[in-house]
């Protein structure tokens, strides 16, 4: 149940400014840690700013989507959604420069497969990765526990998918709307778009589902307002109507804003990232090898 | 001294050393064959004193004189009830009196003096000290169990040691055999002087260390207990029932933070089930009800619909 979940307790935030503040913090901390010897101008040119970090993260979300589409065996959508949620949670408190999203992304997906009971072995999973698979294996295993720690071991993620089924069922049962299944394709595309926004960090899954249903109802020229006011909320819930309308409005705004396409900037920013990323966490750098060796020596 | 002999067939240990003698409460000895014959029906009179005896009352005779056996048997029986220990008495004199009383009773029973009166005395004692008897019996049982455990552990330990020694010896033997085989091989293949080869191998053989008793070998931990301390193969005698308030079922209440949601029993009458598939036979056998999922979907869509954290305007 969402109302008692850790998701509600730890991972739902008031509004976008809260999220941005957290991201800014993470970015600033990284710059302070590695840029102490630089002048402010140098810092600006050398490090990524919050906006660039955001673009990198977004691009990797799309890369993750394409990866999931091609994944064999075919993967249910909620696994992808969970992985995406982990990714968002992770980069609220960590900088893209510190941990490269390419690595965190696959680790998120692997963890999501486990949590959502989509049963693939690590070997099966890695077989979907192009490029060096044994290196991918080590990356995933190295990062998995760290990722779990970063999401505070709050592994269960609630999604709007079930709530959507619930609403459709409720509408079929309690209204006279003809063939509510017509809405489904619109709902799906709405939710798919929302996945790439911060909506899952701001709203409850049921609210997202309601917004999706209402949006798609307007797309097929149906009106569900009376369903919401009379049947869903009833007499007892009328005082919440205003809040709910506001919530749905905000979700729809989020949905509209998704469109930006960052692929042009991606190559420039990734080049910059390759230079400024924390080499201690880059498995191909000498610094990383030194660090691992040191950790091994200390543990012996 | 009188020869130990069966009261029925008069054969003795001297004539047939393989005879197995048993005795019954009257103290007369019989051999196993005669018991077989005389007590086919399970009970019958003693051939000598005509006391009615039961077949399963016969015990294997341990001592040459059957009366000693009878006394041991009687003592065992009496002590089952007279099982007070020194701790149960306030002073040593009382305890000594008590011991004397026990001896009197045993003597009377064995020698057939005032048997009826003595039995009455025992019955009276039993009635008066019921609680103490029970308590001490439990205590004894527990002590015995602890002893058994110790013995078992010791057995395991020595078994392990024996195995260890055997293993070491086998290893030693194998080493020697290997050296010998090597010697033969090199004698057959090498071109150097046979004497030299033999000499080097003599040294090699001497180099094999003599077996030393190992002191550090510890037996592997053998789990005989559950983590709660209860042994695996033990009838759980002493289950202690915890006294506490009884469990009281309270229906689960969901904090939905949203519009009200129908109960699971209402789903059908409200018509929700019309729009979902039916369970297949396998699912029904597994205890799955589609109603539950249906309710779950509905709950998902109403829960946290009034979430306020997001409601900042």
Interface residues (C-beta under 8 A of the other chain):
Chain A: X1 X2 X3 X4 X8 X12 X13 X14 X15 X158 X162 X163 X164 X165 X166 X167 X169 X170 X172 X173 X202 X203 X204 X205 X206 X207 X209 X210 X232 X233 X234 X236 X237 X240 X243 X244 X246 X247 X250
Chain B: X254 X255 X256 X257 X258 X259 X260 X270 X271 X272 X274 X275 X276 X294 X296 X297 X298 X299 X300 X301 X302 X303 X304 X305 X306 X307 X308 X309 X310 X311 X312 X313
